[in-house]
Amino acid sequence: MQKSGDIVLRPHQEEAVEAIIRGLDIPPGKRIPEAGLRATVVAACGTGKTFMAAAAALRLARHGRVLVLLPTLDLLTQTVREWRLAGHTGPAVAVCSLEDDPQLWQLDVRTTTSAPQLGLWHGRGQVTVYATYASLPVLAEAHEGLYGLPMDVFDLVVVDEAHRTSGSAGKAWADVHRQEVIPAMRRLYMTATPRVWMERPPRSRAQEREQEEARRLAEAKGRREREEAEAEGRVWVARPRWDRLPKELACSMDDEKVFGPVVYELSLASAISRGLLAKYQIVVAELTDPVVTPDRLNGEQRYEEQLRGQRLAATQTALLETMAAYGLQTTITFHHRTMEAEAFAVGLERVAARLHAVDPGRHPERVWAGWLCGEHEGSHRQAVLADFGRRAGRAVLSNCRVLGEGVDIRATDSVALIDPKGSAVDIVQAIGRALRQKPGEGKTATLIVPVFLREDEKPEDMLSSNSYRPLVRVLAGLRAHDEKAVEMLAIPQANQERIVDPSRPVGQVPERGEEESRLLLRFATPRDPALIAKWISYTVINTERQDWRRGAEAAYRYWQREGDLEVPYEHVETAGSFPLGRWLSDQRRTYRAGAMTGERAAELEELGIVWDTADAGFETNLGAARAYHQLHGTLAAPRGATILDIAIGQWLTNIRRPGGLGKDPVRAARRAAQLAAIDPDWNPAMLGWTVDWQRHYTYLAQLLAEGARLAAIVPGVTQHGEDIGRWFASQRRNWDRLNEEQRRRLATLGVGPQKAPRARRAVAKTAAAPGPRTGGTAFHKGLEALQQYMTREGGMPGRAVVERLPDGTEHRTGIWIGNQKARRHRLDAAQLAALADLGVDWAAG
């Protein structure tokens, strides 16, 4: 695994970083689009998008100018902390309203909301700017430079929770997409829930009149509610503003002109199958509605406001009963209105005490209860979040529009969507709070959805009932986010009748096969599978079990066609686009760990699967090597390279060592032939050069094959994140140090030695006859040490580098370069030319 600052990236994060680098490479000749390079990463909640972006920024603009945009202040402070841990320790500023914030102060991050101040502090040079979307006007004003303090272009803009910037091009947050407002070389959009918008169909005049009348009535109703609330001394919460989006909706996340291509995607189902996120179940708490009472008044049914408390108590009771039935300790409830979140938390302890009095063995006497809303101060939110789940016992945290996006909290085992009225994005973001788990923890998250049924309503009435709308919204939200996770209920399953009894005591070992058939959509009373299939086309079932059945069917089809299960790791079955090779590798790993059931093992053995760990492991890595070569054109991978969740760089390093292909000479020869079939130069040491040289040579050949001219490949031109321009200059400069085959290969690309310029010959004369001011002998020795280091390492030395010269003396080369930069106004033309010829960047000083 690669290390980024104090953070070790996990394999899927390394894959994402590599994909980002490929998507945002600077092309030869700096042919950057007028709107800048753009790319999007879509990764499920809880998979570490913050560290993906931070690690990519270190490689794309380590000493450059980076802007990180976030939707909330809480997420801003959290991101600053995590980027600092990831290695972004240079100059930084937060453009937000958090003046004198102790957390930012401890992280050495200044704050401002003044455009002139921002331009004065960081108009030029290295900086990481953290800002909320609300501060975009300050950034735009700073770039205008109206006060004589303009800001340089950003090397990279990271847009977190990017779905918040989609929608109407007229809203202020859409300025992040506009190059003329926020100029940037690259933009990276990060989201777990991409939003795709469609243009509204044109309305008729009658429809427009109806909408205007509805808007007028809604405003009048809002005024009446406010007056009534003020008269009764209650807090009134305004309803959302009327939807005024224009007909032409822009900034849709499927528009590559705005958001760029999706360079990396990790779906919810994939994250769960990899063990990155928890498996989950949906528990439907069916309640008899105590609120709806026919009270005919003027011919219309109305809802008695005084009975709202009964409905609230019923929901609280259902939540605590569900927590008891499933052994849940911590739950976050999501509400659409602030007053409902507060009321839910305030009355919960009273309901818990009543349940304890009835059944003290099932319900504890006390339950921790707290609530949060967007109007709470940051310090209060932090205190409540720190207290939530800290002590033993059950804890319930009610929130309204606080814990949706991004903000990390203590792990919880369940969420309750008390009022799922938000969009599909809001629902998925809420569910993501419960899916987070430690690697390999194997927890099952529970999503609780209460539904209120009419008093005379029966389970079989669900086909025509409107009571299940909250559940439909949750399932629709999941389907919109990740269709693969919600695809089973259209096909009735015979074994769905074997639902786990929720009354089974917590900790009791289930009977054999029970876990295999356990549904993730669970009702208070059993349902006929055919009834569910008619009710909705998609539902949520155990994603791991679903994945197993699809894999077993794909394996059977392959076995029927090929007669064996010797499936290459990268093989994908055309039917269903199922990654069969990778799936079989996962099954072998499960088998070796002793975690596979006998029924599953027997089913695969009937198809002739080979469990040999050595050959299976090599075939798995060989498949990853093929995938890496297909992407990079070479097997000269750096040691930290990862692909398909496999550390391919380290594996290739290991097998290049003596005996790395195994002790059996026949097997070793066969494996070497398999590798040579992918890349004849898979082991550069046998050719007389390093893996690093082979990789850069391959990337140079790729650039030329893509139409680049040699003259355009200058330092700063990259391919797959490698500075090919600097390496190319080094090869020409040190042509005499290359072996014959290296020179021959470069010559086939049109590369030859660099002719010594007059400035180089002049500096040699200066070194031979040093003058009193330039210190010629010392300068010549420093030049020799620098050239020796760059020939060996291919780049500039750090400040602490000490180089040993052929005469046995040691030279502090890193410090020497810094000294030359500090006294460059005292160097003569020949010395300046000699340093420039070696690639010394004076601006970096």
N, C-alpha and C positions, 0 to 999 in steps of 0.2 A: 504493500500500500504506500502511496505517496504521502509525504508529510507537508502540510501547509501551515507554517508558523508552529503553534502548539497543537494543531489539529491534525489527526491522521485521517485522511479521506478514505471512505469505504469504497469498495469496487464500483458500485453503480455511480457514485459521485465522481470517481476518476473518469469513467466513461463519459459522463456528462461534460466534464471539463474538456476532455479531448474533442468532443463534438462541438463545443463552443469555440475552441481554438480554430478548428477547421472552418467553421462558419464565418469567423471574423478575421481570418488571415488577411494581411495586407497583400494585395496582388502585385505582380511585377510591374515596375514602372509607376507605382502608386496610382493606378487607375481606380481610384475610389469613386463610387457613385456620388452624384451631387448631393443626394440626401443622406450619404454615409452608409456604411455597412450595417445591416440589421439582422437579428436572429432572435428566435423565441425558444424557450425551454418550457415544456409542460411536464411537471412532475407532481405526483400526488402529495397531499398534505403530510408533513412529518417525515419527508425523505431527505431533508437537508439542502433545500434550494439556496439558503443563505451561504453555506460553505461552498456550494458549487460556484456561485457567482464570485465569492471572495477569492477562491483559488484561481479562477479564470482571469480575474482582474490582475492578479499578481503576475501572470504570464503575459498578458496582453499589454499592460501598462504599469509595470512595477514602479517605475520612477516618473510616471506621467500624471495626468490630470483625470480624475475619476469622479463622476457624480452618481450618487446613489439616492434614488427617489422612493419614498415610502408613503403609505396612506395615513398613518397615525403616529402620534408622538411616542406611544408605548413601543411600537414596532421600531421606531427610529433608535431609541436608546438601546433596545435589545440588539439591533443590527450593528450599531457602533461597537458594542461589547464583543460580539462574535467576530466582526471583521478584525478587530484588534488581536483577538486570539489567533486568527487565521494568518497573521503576519503583516497587516496593514498598520504599521507603527509610525509612519511618516506624518508630515503635517496634515491636520484635519480641522474642519470647521463644520458646525451644524447650523443650517439656515432654518430656524424654527423659533417658536416663542418660549423655549425652555431656558430663560435667562438664569444664570447662577445655579444650574442644575448640578447637584452633588455628584451624580453618576458620571455625567459628561466631564465635570471638572477632574474627577479622579482618573479619567481616561485621557486627560490632556487634550480635550476637544473644546475649542472656543465656540460661542454661539453669537449669532447676530441676525437681525431682520432688516439690516440697512444695506441697500445695494452699493452705495459708495464705500462703506466699511468693508464689504466683501471684496470689492475691486481693489481696495487699498491693501488688504491682507494677502489675497490670493489671486490677483489678476493674472499673474504669471507663475510659472514654475510648478513643482510637484505639489499636489494636494489631493486629499479625498474629501469631497463635499457631501455631507448627508443632509437631505432636505425632505420635508413633507410636500405632498402635492399642493397643499395650500400656499406654500412658499414659492411656487413657480413664478408669480409676478416679480418677486425680488430677484430671482435669477435672470429673468428676461430683462429687467431694468439694468442689472449689472452688465449684461452682455451688450446693451445699447451703448454703454459708456458715455452717457450724457454729461457726466461730471469730470470727464477727462481721465477716467480710470477704467478703461475697457478690460474685459476678461478674455483670455485666450480660449481657443476652442478646446472642448473636452476630448481626451483620447477615448474615453469609454463612458457611456451613460447606462447605468443598471436601473431598470424600472421594475421594482418589486410589486407583487400583487397586480400585475399588468392588466388584468381584466377590468380593474377600476378605471382605466383610461380608455376603455372601449365605449362605443355608443355614439352619441351626437358629437360631430366635429365642432359644434358651437360651444361646448362647455369648456370651462377654463382649464381643466386637467388635460384636455386634448393638446395643449400647447407643447407637451413633452414630445410629441411626434414631429413638430415643425422645426426643420433645420434652421430657418431664418430666426426663430425665437431662441432655441437652445441648440447652438451649433455643436456637432460632435462627429468624430471620426467613426465611431461605432455605437450602436444601441443594442442592448441585451434585455429582452423582456422575459420576466420570470412569472409563472403562474401555475396554480394547481387546477384552476377551473376556467379554461378559455371560454370567452363569450363570443358567440357568432350572432350577428345582427342581420336582419333583413329589412329592406326598404318597405315602408308602409305602402299598401295599395292606395291609389287616389280615392278620396271620399266624394260622395255626391253632396250637393248643397243641403239636401234633407238630412244626411248623416252629420254634416258639420253643424247644422242648427240643433240637432239632437244633442250633440256633444257639448255645445255651448250652453244649452239649457241644463244639462247634467252638471256642468261645472258651476253654473250659477246656483243651483240647488245645493250642491255640496258645500259651497262657501257659506250659504245662508245657514245650513245645518251646523257648520263649524262655529259660526258666531253664536247660535243659540246654545250649543253645548258649553262654550266658554262662559257665557253669561250665567248659565245654570250652575256651573262648577264654582265660579267666583261667589255666587250667592250662597252656596252651601259650604264655602270654605275649603273646597277640594282643590287639589292640584290638577290643572287642565293641561293635557299634552296634545299638541297640534298634530293633526293627521298629515301624512305626506302631501307635498304639493301636487297639484293636478299635473298629469303627464303632458308636457308641452314639447316633447321631442319632435323635430321637424320631419317632414316626409322623407327627406334624403338622409338616411342614417349612414354615418361614416365610421371609420375606426373600428371595423369589424375584425376580429382576431384571425379570420381566415384570409385577410387581405395582406398579401406578402409585400405590397408596396409600403404599407404602414408598419407592420410588425415583423416583416422578414419571414423567411422559411422556418419551420419547426425543425431545429437541428437535433433535438433530443426529446424523447417522450417516454415517460414512465407512468403507465396507467395505474388506476387504483387496483384492478385485478392483478396486474403484474407485480405491484409492490406487495400485495398480500401473499401471492404465491411464492415470492422470493423470501418471505419472512421479514420484510422490512416494516410492514404494518400488520396489525392484528387481524385475525379473522373476526367476523362479526355476525351477530344475529339481531333480527328485529323482533321485538316483543310488542304485540298489539294488546294494550290494556283496554278491554271492552267494558264500558260502564253504562249503566242505565241513567239517562239524563234526568236530573232532578229539577232542571230549570225550565224546560219547555212545558208550559201549562196553557192549555187553550183558554184564553180570556177574550172572548169576543167583544170587541169595542169598535163601533163604526164598521162592522163587517170584517175586521182584520184581526189576525192573531198577533199578539205582542208578547215580548219577553219581560217577565217581572224582574225589575232591577233588584228588588230586595232578595231575590233568590240566587243572585250571583254568588253569594257566599257559599251556598250549598254545593254549587258546581265546583267552586274552588276547593272546598273540603274533600269532595269526591276525587278530584285529581290528586290532591296531596296524599290521600289514603291509598289510591292506586299506585302511586310512585313508591311509597314505603312498603306496600305489600309486594310489589315486584322486586324491590331490593332484597327483601327477606327471602323470597322464593328462589332467587338466582344467586344469592350470596354476594350481592354487590355492596361495596363499601363507600365509594365516592361517585357522585352523580352531578353533572352540570345540566341545569334546565335552561332551555332557550325560550324566551318570550318575545312577543312582538311589541308590547307596550310596557313602559317603565313601571306604571302603577301595578300591573299584574305581577311583574317580577318581584317587586317589593312586598306585595300582599302575600305571594306564595311563600317567601322566606319568613316573613313575620309570623305567619300562622302555623308553620310546619312543626315547631316544637310542641305546640298544644295538641296537634293531631298525633304526634309520636307518643306523647304521654297517655292519650286515650287508648291507643293501640296496645301500649305496654300493659295497661291495666287489664285489658281483656286477655292478652296472651303474652305474659312476660318472657316466656322462653323463646318466642319468635321475634319479638320487637324489643330493642333496648329502651330504657327510660328516657334517654336524651339523644338527640340528633343535632349535630352542628349544622347551623343554617346561616347563610349570608347571601347578600345580593349586591350586584353591581350594575351601573348604567353608564352611558357615555358622559354624563354630566359630573361624575365623581372626579375629584382631583387625582392626579397620578400617584401621589403618596398613599392616598386611601386605597386605590386599586391594588397597589403593590402589597400593602399590609393585609388586605383581605385574601389575595392570592397566596401569600406566604402562609397564612393560617389555615387555608383550605386543605384538608387531608393530612395535616401535620400530626394530629393526635389520633390515637386508635379510636375506632368506632365509626359509625356511619356519618357521612357529611354530604350536604347538598348545597350547591352554589347556584343561585338563580341569577341570570343575567339578561340584559336587553341591549343588543348591539355593542357588545364590548369584546367578547371572546370569539369572534368569528375568524378573523384572518391573522395568521402569522404569529401572534403573541404566544410564546411558550409558557406553559403552566405545568404544575405538578401532574404527573400521570394520573388519569382517571379511568375507571373501568366501564363507565357508562355515560350516556347523554340522554336526556329526555326532551323530545321536541314537543313541548306543551302546546305551542301555537305556531305550527309550520306554515306561516303565511308568506315567507320570503321567496326569493327566486330560487331556481335550481342551484345557482352558485352559492347562495346563502345556506341552503340545506346541506350541501356537500361540505362547505367550510365548517359548519357546526359538527357534522359527523366526524370530521377529521380530528376533533379534540379527543375522541375516545380511541382512535385507531393507533395512536403512537405507542410504541413499545420498545424495550431494549432488544438488541439483536438476539434472535433465537429464543425470546422469552416465551413464545407460544401462547400468549393470552388470547381470550375471546372477548371482544368488546360487545357491549349490549346497547342497542338503540331502542329506546322506549317511546312508543307512539300511542297516546291515549285517544280513544274514539268514544263518542257519546252516542248510544243507541236509544231509540224511542222505547218506551216501556213495553210495548207489545211486539217489538222487533225480534226476529229469530235469525240465527246464523245463515239459514238458507235464503234470507231476504236480501243478502248482500248484493245480489245481481242488480236489484232495482233501488237499493238504498243510497241516499246521499250522505249517510253518517260516516262513511269510510273515506271521505274526501281528504282528511289529513294524511291518511296512509297513502292514498294515491299520489299526493304531492311529494311525499318522501321518496316513493318508488320512482316517480317521474324525474325527481331531481337526480337520483342515482343513475337513472338511465341516460339522462342528458349528459352527465359527466363521464360515464364509462359504461357503454352499452353491454360490454362483455360480462360485466358483473351482475347484470339484471336480464337474464335471458331464458329462464327455465320454465316459468309457470304456463307458458303457451303449450307445453307438452305435459299432460297428466303423468305423474309418477306413481306407480303402483305402491312403492314403499313409503309414500308420504303419509300413509296411515300410521306408520310407526313413529309417531312424534314422541319426543322425550316428555315424560310427565313433569311439568314444572313443580309439582309438589314433592318430587323426589328430594330427600334430604341432601343438603349441600355436602360434598365430600364423598357421598356414596358412589362406589365404582359402578358404572353402567354395565348392563349386560352386553355380551359379545355382539358386535354388529350395531349397537345402539348409536355409537358415535358416527358410524358410517352413514346412517340414515337420518341423522338429526338435521332438521330443517333450520334454516336461518330466519324464516318468516313464521312466527309462532303466535297463534291465537289463544284466547282464553279457553275456547272449546275447539275440539278437532274439526277440521274442514274436509269435505269431500274433494279430492284432487281435481276431479272433473269440474267441480263448481269453481275452484280457483282458476283453472285454465280458461273458463268462459269469462270470468270476471276481469282478468287483466292478462295481457300478452306477456308481460315480463314480471318477474319477482326476484327476490334475493334468496339464493340457496348457497349452501356451503361451497365457496369458490374453489377450495382445494379438491373437494370430491368431484365437482363439476370438471375441473381440469384433468383429474385422473381419468374420468370416463372418456373425455375427448381424446386423451393421449392413448388410452388402450384401444379405442376404435381406429385411430390413425395407425398404430402399430400393427393392428390386424390387417388393415388394408395394404400396408407396406409388405407384410409377410406373405399375403396372398399374391402380390405382384412380383416380389423378388425372391421369395423362398427362404429368407433369413431376416435377422434383425441387425445386421452389420450396417448400421445407419451412420453416415458421417455426421459429425457434431452439428455442422451448419445446415443440415438438410431440413427443408420446410415442405411439408405435404401441401400439394396444390389445393386439395379439397379442404376448405376451411382455413387455409393459410396457417396450419398448425406446425410449430417448431419441434418436429418429432425428435431430431437428433439431440437437441438440448434437453428435451423432456426425458428421454431415456437415460441421459447422463445423470439427471437429478434422481431418477429411480435407482440407479446403481449406487449413488451416494447414500440414499435412504436405506438401501439394503445393507450396505457396509456398516452403517450406524446401528443396525438392528431395529430400526423403527418402522419396517414395512410389515404389514399383516401377511399371514400365510396365504390368504386367498389371492391377494394381489401378486405375490411372488409366484404362486403356482400359475396364474393366468399368463404372466410374461414368460415363464419357463416353457409353457406349452408352445409358445411361438419361437422358442430357441434363443432367448436372450443369453448373452455371455456375461457372467458376473466377475470374470477375471479382473481384479483390481488394477494390476499393472497395465495390461493392454487397454482396458477400458479408460484408465486415467490418461494414457498416452493418446488414445484416439480423441478423447475430449479436448486435450490441449492442442492436438494437431488440427482439429476443427477450428479452434480459436485462432491458430496460426494462419489457417487459410483465410479466415475472416479479416485478420489484421493485414495480410498481404493484399487482399482485395481492396482494402481501404487505403493502404500506404504504398503499395507497390514494392515492398521490401520486408524482409524478416529482421532487419537490423534495428529492432525496437529498443528504445531506452529501457533501462532496468525497471523503471516505475510504470511502464505502459500496461494498461488493462483493457480488455475487450471481452464482451459476453460474460462479465463477472469473473474472468480468469486473469490472474496476474501474468500475462503472456511474456512481458519483458523479463521477469525473474525466471520463468520457466526456460526461456531460450538461453539465458545466461547459464543456468544449471546444466543443460544438456550439451552446451559447447565445451564444458570442462572435460578433462580426460575421464573416461568411464561414465559420462553423463547419459549415454544411450543404453546403459545396462551392461552387465557382465557377460551375457550370452553373446558371442560374436555374430551369430547368425541373426539374432533379433536386432542387434545394434546396426548391422549392415542394412537390414530391411528398413529400420526406422530412418537411417541416414538417407536412404533412397527416397523415402516418402517426403522428407524435408526438402531434398534437392528437387523433387518434382514440383514443389511449391516455389522455391527460390534457389537456384543453383549456388548463389552466394550467401546461403544461410549462415555459414560459419566463416566470417571474414578473416579470422586469425590464420586459417589455413592458406590464405592468399597473401598474407604479409601486411595487413593493416587492421585498423580497429573497427569495431561496430559503429562508432560515431562517424568515422570517415565514410563508411559504406552508406550510412543513412543519408548524410548530406549529399554525397555523390548522386544517389538515387533521386533525391528531391530536386537537385539541379537539373538532372536529365528530364524530370517531369515538367519543370518550368519551361525548358526549351521546347519540349514536345507540345506544350500548350500554346506555343507561339511567341514566347518571350525572347527578346534579343539579349545577347550577352551584355551589351552596353547598358541595358536597363536593370541588370541585376546588381544593385549597389547595396552597401550595408543598410539594413532596415527592411529589405525585401524578404518576406517569410513564406515558408511552405510548411503546413502542419505545425505552425508555431516555432519552427527553427529559422534562425537568421541565416539564410543561404547566401545573401549578399556578402556578409562579413566572412563566411567560410570560403567563398569563391575568391575573394581578394587575398586571403591568407594562402590559398594554394598557389596562386600565380606568384605571390611574393616569395614563397619558399619552394619554388619548383625544383631546385637542386636537391632538396631533402626528400623528395618523393622517390619511390622505387620505379623500376622500368614499367611495370604493369600499370601502376597508378597513372604515370604520365601518358601511357598509351590510351587508357580509357578516357582521360580528360581530353586528349587530342581528338578522339572521335567525336567529342562534343564541340570542337572548335576552340578549346582552351589551350593556351600556351603560356610560357613564362612571361613575367612582367619585365619590360625593359627598364633598366635602371635610369631614372630621370637625372637630369643635370643636377638637380638639387641634392640627390643622394650622393653623387660624386663629390659635390662641393662639401657636404658635411663630412665625408671621409677625409678630405684635405684638412678641414677644420680640426678633426680629431687628431690627425697626425701632427699638426702644429698648433697646439692649443694657445689661445689668446688669454690674456690676463683676466678679461671680464667674463668670458663664457665658460671657463673651466673645461676645455676641450676633452682632455683625457677622461675626466669624470663623466662628461656627457656621453662620450663614445662608449664607455663601459655600461652606463645606464641604458643606452640604445641597444647594445648587444644583449643585455639581460632581458629587456622587454621583447626583443625579437625572438629570443630563445623560448621565452614563456609562451608567446602567442603561437609559435610554431607547434609547440607540444599540446597546448590546451585549446587553441582556436579562439580565444577571447581575451579581453583585458583582465589583468590581475586585480584582486582586491587590495585594499590598503595594507593588509597584514602580510602580504606575500613577500617571501625572501627567496631570491633565486641564486642557485650555486652556479658559478661560471666555470668554463673548462679549466681555468688556471687554479681552481680550488677556492677562490675567494667568494664570499657571499655578498649579495647586493640586495638592498631593501627596495625592490622594484616598485611595490605599491606606493610607498611614501615618496619615492623619486618622481613618479608621475604627478602626484599632487603638487610637489615642489615646482615642477616645470610649468604646471598650469598657473601656479601663483606668481611665477616670475616670467610669464610668457612675453611680457612687454620688453624684457631684457634680452630675449633670445634673438639671434640674427635670422635672416631669411632662410639660410640653409638648414639651420636646426629646426625651425618651424616646419619647413617642408618635409624634413625627415620624420618628424613626429606625425604629421598629417598623413604621410605615406603609410604609416603603421596603423592608421585608423584612430588616433587619439581624438576624442570628442571634446573640443574646448568648451562647448556649451555646458557639458556635465560638470564643469568645475565651478 
